[in-house]
Amino acid sequence: MTYRKAGLQDVETLMQLRKTQLIDEAIAPNCNIDAELRAFFIETLGNGSMVEWAAEDGGEIVATAAVVFYQFPPTYTNKSGKKGYVTNMYTRPSHRKQGLASVLLGKLVAEAKQAGITRLWLGASKMGRPVYEKFGFADSPNWLEMDL
């Protein structure tokens, strides 16, 4: 297994893995999101506002993990206001239960620290929750959503 940062040359593969991840999480593919995904990956990987790591087996990407960097107003509990959102944590079924997600999450945490991030957050699937909890992530009562 080799680990590397994903780049613009990986956009098409990252798009496919993201769509597979969404379907695995029971989010129905009720529209075509290719153009939006392509634009997102090109922009965020290109400007450094997202770092995505990939695990490769025989030259094929089999797992990914990303952190998107955001700047919020400083608070008393986060003086820099910098936060990172962990996303695109996905491992192909053939490579699950091998510790790839934990290795990739460790790389994201190191990236976040290097970028001056002091707080990470994420939305966890039922399958992913044990990985995050082992790493020290805890439930937060402060995160609510609203569809517009």
Phi and psi in degrees as a GROMACS rama.xvg file:
@    title "Ramachandran Plot"
@    xaxis  label "Phi"
@    yaxis  label "Psi"
@TYPE xy
-119.85  150.732  THR-2
-122.095  137.841  TYR-3
-155.629  160.625  ARG-4
-73.9617  137.571  LYS-5
-76.5443  150.781  ALA-6
-133.414  -174.471  GLY-7
-58.9055  -27.5918  LEU-8
-68.162  -13.3474  GLN-9
-100.385  2.2675  ASP-10
-53.9683  -46.862  VAL-11
-62.4725  -41.1228  GLU-12
-66.8454  -42.5748  THR-13
-61.5552  -38.1677  LEU-14
-61.4254  -46.9615  MET-15
-63.9127  -42.8474  GLN-16
-65.0733  -38.7914  LEU-17
-62.3929  -44.0812  ARG-18
-65.6638  -39.3294  LYS-19
-64.1109  -41.7547  THR-20
-60.0425  -46.2287  GLN-21
-60.7363  -43.2875  LEU-22
-64.2479  -42.0261  ILE-23
-60.4325  -27.9582  ASP-24
-89.9154  13.8145  GLU-25
67.2009  30.7815  ALA-26
-99.307  112.586  ILE-27
-64.1021  134.67  ALA-28
-80.5337  73.8714  PRO-29
-91.8217  6.47275  ASN-30
-158.653  166.282  CYS-31
-89.554  120.341  ASN-32
-113.883  14.0878  ILE-33
-57.6721  -48.0084  ASP-34
-62.8864  -40.6529  ALA-35
-69.3542  -42.897  GLU-36
-62.7687  -45.7779  LEU-37
-58.6078  -47.88  ARG-38
-61.7379  -41.5879  ALA-39
-61.5117  -50.7685  PHE-40
-64.3967  -41.896  PHE-41
-62.5725  -44.6503  ILE-42
-67.6823  -52.0906  GLU-43
-72.9024  -39.0738  THR-44
-69.305  -35.5212  LEU-45
-69.7245  -38.5831  GLY-46
-97.8895  -0.650412  ASN-47
81.6946  7.40388  GLY-48
-78.6831  -5.55105  SER-49
-139.628  139.91  MET-50
-119.452  127.503  VAL-51
-121.836  131.259  GLU-52
-104.218  148.565  TRP-53
-129.47  143.075  ALA-54
-104.674  129.408  ALA-55
-116.167  139.984  GLU-56
-125.92  113.189  ASP-57
62.4123  33.2857  GLY-58
83.5805  -0.945932  GLY-59
-105.228  132.272  GLU-60
-71.3093  120.535  ILE-61
-114.653  -11.1277  VAL-62
-156.506  148.277  ALA-63
-139.696  161.012  THR-64
-158.619  138.711  ALA-65
-135.99  157.126  ALA-66
-131.697  129.195  VAL-67
-103.642  130.83  VAL-68
-94.1451  134.694  PHE-69
-129.719  148.292  TYR-70
-111.713  117.992  GLN-71
-110.641  165.715  PHE-72
-61.934  142.358  PRO-73
-59.2956  149.128  PRO-74
-131.64  173.642  THR-75
-67.0764  -25.3327  TYR-76
-98.538  -6.24278  THR-77
-149.272  80.7963  ASN-78
-58.2792  -33.2371  LYS-79
-79.4914  -24.0559  SER-80
76.2631  -3.10876  GLY-81
-81.6106  133.58  LYS-82
-135.401  156.799  LYS-83
-125.537  135.032  GLY-84
-104.684  119.06  TYR-85
-82.2884  128.465  VAL-86
-149.261  175.774  THR-87
54.7641  30.9832  ASN-88
-78.2861  105.878  MET-89
-148.561  136.056  TYR-90
-127.617  131.055  THR-91
-58.4005  143.974  ARG-92
-52.2873  -35.2402  PRO-93
-66.8869  -15.0232  SER-94
-120.169  12.6791  HIS-95
-74.5874  160.718  ARG-96
66.1855  26.8544  LYS-97
-115.944  4.3144  GLN-98
84.5137  8.6431  GLY-99
-63.4946  -42.5756  LEU-100
-61.1293  -39.8328  ALA-101
-66.0134  -41.3392  SER-102
-62.7907  -46.8198  VAL-103
-65.0048  -39.8407  LEU-104
-62.3812  -39.0151  LEU-105
-60.1081  -39.524  GLY-106
-66.6437  -37.4723  LYS-107
-66.1301  -42.0779  LEU-108
-61.3671  -42.4747  VAL-109
-63.2701  -41.5378  ALA-110
-60.8369  -44.7861  GLU-111
-62.8126  -44.2613  ALA-112
-60.9546  -42.9748  LYS-113
-62.7946  -31.9446  GLN-114
-84.6822  1.52928  ALA-115
82.2424  16.566  GLY-116
-78.3859  134.049  ILE-117
-113.784  -4.02617  THR-118
-146.038  130.329  ARG-119
-114.585  147.382  LEU-120
-142.614  163.957  TRP-121
-163.818  166.361  LEU-122
-109.418  121.79  GLY-123
-102.4  135.147  ALA-124
-77.0638  164.995  SER-125
-58.811  -40.8839  LYS-126
-68.1509  -36.2001  MET-127
-83.315  -20.9959  GLY-128
-51.8154  -45.8197  ARG-129
-60.6446  -35.4685  PRO-130
-62.7666  -46.7451  VAL-131
-68.0055  -41.5008  TYR-132
-64.1125  -38.7577  GLU-133
-61.7721  -31.26  LYS-134
-79.3981  -14.4898  PHE-135
112.605  1.56591  GLY-136
-70.6716  142.919  PHE-137
-132.081  156.535  ALA-138
-60.8687  145.768  ASP-139
-127.838  131.361  SER-140
-81.4064  1.57481  PRO-141
-95.0431  -0.022099  ASN-142
-105.87  112.606  TRP-143
-121.796  157.649  LEU-144
-130.161  156.79  GLU-145
-147.065  131.173  MET-146
-81.6792  137.805  ASP-147
